[in-house]
Amino acid sequence: MRLLRLLRIIQVIVRHRLDSLVLDHERLRLLPPWLLRALRPASDGLPRGQRLRMALETLGPIFVKFGQMLSTRRDLIPPDIADELALLQDRVPPFPSEQVVQTLERVYGRPVEAVFAQFDLQPVASASVAQVHFARLPDGREVAVKVLRPGIAAVIGKDIALLDTAAGLLEAVWADGRRLRPHEVVAEFRKHLVDELDLMLEAASASQLRRNFDASPLLRVPEVYWDYCAPGVMTMQRMHGIPISQVDRLREAGIDIPRLARSGVEIFFSQVFRDGFFHADMHPGNIFVAADGKYIALDFGIMGTLTDEDKNYLAQNFLA
């Protein structure tokens, strides 16, 4: 199975002409022009960033996660690629509405219309592990319903196994491979992904973060409606705001950008040093800004914790 998956990855790389990204590397520009022309594949007319994004979407959730991580590292990758990969933060192709209905009816044991007064089958956001739909409860409360992708656990299991094989190969063929501890890196990646597959864990994390900032003038966290939650479905308060990456919209709304920056630092340090419990996946797709200038936190699938010893170690390094 791993061999078949590896062949599939190679096929996607070739189909989307990603080998051209390697041939465009500055070190290879020293090669004779005739050799580069012979090696470089024919272009399909699409920009390189778009080709990379499409390939990651085709390969599945682990590769989408990798693209999400890269999109935040503009110090490492060119702006055109970073801009395109940023679309992976909440615009992954959604799964069919029929599967959404099947999941909800399996979880609740009754038709969707008997659970919600209104349910929008068109997702408002679609990510690598789950997608979100707006709905309304029978009492009129507006909610956001997060639904896990069907069969995602099996897909992740196969890709993790392939990554573990690649880690072993890295250790075997590269002198510095063992020092980088690739098996430990894959194991950590596996842990976070497995945690994300249980939406009850995410609901608990959201509730804890909400309690920590219950009276905060800086941060809003959606309320979780536990009666409508299960391992594959999470229902929470619908939040209204502007994505933090849309700076022009924030300015048009009269948001004080320097104040927003200061608030962001205070929120982060409060999570780390006061609570020892922090949101560990704060890419722009997970942060909104309310009309009153408060931050809105979303997506609590990856959270971090720190002991008192950890906090003391970090504080001493900051002071130094």
Residue pairs with C-beta under 8 A, 6 or more apart in sequence:
1 158
1 161
2 158
2 161
2 162
2 165
5 158
5 159
5 162
6 162
8 59
9 59
9 162
12 18
12 55
12 58
12 59
13 19
13 55
14 41
15 55
16 51
16 52
16 54
16 55
16 58
17 41
17 42
17 43
17 44
17 51
18 51
18 52
18 55
19 41
20 40
20 41
20 43
20 48
21 48
21 52
22 28
23 36
23 39
23 40
24 48
28 36
29 36
44 51
46 54
47 80
47 84
48 80
48 81
49 78
49 80
49 81
49 82
49 83
49 84
49 85
50 84
52 67
52 81
52 84
52 85
53 67
53 84
53 85
53 87
53 88
55 63
56 63
56 64
56 66
56 67
56 85
56 88
57 64
57 88
57 92
57 93
60 128
60 155
60 159
61 128
61 129
61 149
61 152
61 155
61 156
61 159
61 193
62 128
62 156
62 159
62 160
62 163
62 189
62 193
63 159
64 88
64 92
64 127
64 128
65 128
65 193
67 85
67 88
68 85
68 88
68 89
68 128
68 283
68 285
70 76
70 77
70 81
70 82
70 85
71 82
71 85
71 86
71 88
71 89
71 283
72 283
72 284
73 82
74 82
77 85
86 245
86 284
86 285
88 128
89 127
89 283
89 284
89 285
89 286
90 125
90 126
90 127
90 285
91 125
91 126
92 126
92 127
92 128
92 131
93 126
94 123
94 126
94 131
95 126
95 131
95 149
95 150
97 121
97 122
99 150
100 121
100 123
100 131
100 133
100 147
101 112
101 121
102 150
103 147
103 148
103 150
103 232
103 233
104 112
104 115
104 119
104 145
104 147
104 233
105 111
105 112
107 230
107 232
107 233
108 114
108 115
108 228
108 230
108 233
112 119
113 119
115 228
116 135
116 136
116 137
116 138
116 143
116 145
117 136
117 137
117 138
117 140
118 135
118 136
119 133
119 135
119 136
119 145
120 133
120 134
120 135
121 133
122 133
123 131
123 132
123 133
124 132
124 133
124 134
124 144
125 131
125 132
125 285
126 132
127 285
127 299
128 149
129 148
129 149
129 152
129 193
129 196
129 197
129 301
130 146
130 147
130 148
130 149
130 152
130 199
131 146
131 147
131 149
132 144
132 145
132 146
132 147
133 144
133 145
133 147
134 142
134 143
134 144
134 145
134 238
135 142
135 143
135 144
135 145
135 235
136 142
136 143
137 143
137 225
137 228
141 225
141 237
142 237
142 238
143 225
143 228
143 235
143 236
143 237
143 238
144 222
144 235
144 236
144 237
144 238
144 239
145 228
145 233
145 234
145 235
146 199
146 202
146 233
146 234
146 235
146 236
147 232
147 233
148 197
148 199
148 231
148 232
148 233
152 197
153 197
156 193
156 194
156 197
160 186
160 189
160 190
160 193
163 186
163 189
164 183
164 186
166 182
167 182
167 183
167 185
167 186
168 182
168 183
170 177
170 180
170 182
171 177
171 178
171 182
171 183
192 302
195 201
195 301
195 302
196 202
196 301
196 302
197 231
198 231
199 229
199 230
199 231
199 232
199 233
199 234
200 229
200 230
200 231
200 234
202 234
202 299
202 300
202 301
203 224
203 226
203 229
203 234
203 236
203 300
205 300
205 301
205 303
206 221
206 222
206 224
206 236
206 300
207 224
208 277
209 221
209 271
209 277
209 279
209 297
209 300
209 303
210 221
210 222
210 223
210 224
212 270
212 271
212 274
212 275
212 277
213 219
213 220
213 221
213 267
213 270
216 267
216 270
217 294
218 263
218 266
218 267
218 294
218 295
219 267
219 294
219 295
219 296
219 297
220 239
220 290
220 294
220 295
220 296
220 297
221 296
221 297
222 236
222 237
222 238
222 239
222 296
222 298
223 236
223 237
224 234
224 235
224 236
224 237
225 235
225 236
225 237
228 235
229 235
239 288
239 290
239 296
239 298
240 290
240 291
241 288
241 289
241 290
241 291
241 296
242 249
242 250
242 253
242 255
242 288
242 289
243 249
243 284
243 285
243 287
243 288
243 289
244 250
244 260
244 284
244 287
244 288
244 289
244 295
245 284
245 285
247 257
250 257
250 260
250 289
251 257
253 291
255 289
255 293
256 293
259 293
260 289
260 293
260 295
263 293
263 294
263 295
264 295
267 295
268 278
271 277
271 278
271 279
272 278
272 306
272 311
272 314
273 311
273 314
273 315
276 305
276 306
276 307
276 308
276 310
276 311
277 303
277 304
277 305
277 306
278 303
278 304
278 305
278 306
279 286
279 297
279 300
279 302
279 303
279 304
280 302
280 303
280 304
281 299
281 301
281 302
282 297
285 299
286 297
286 298
286 299
287 295
287 296
287 297
287 298
288 295
288 296
288 298
289 295
289 296
290 296
306 314
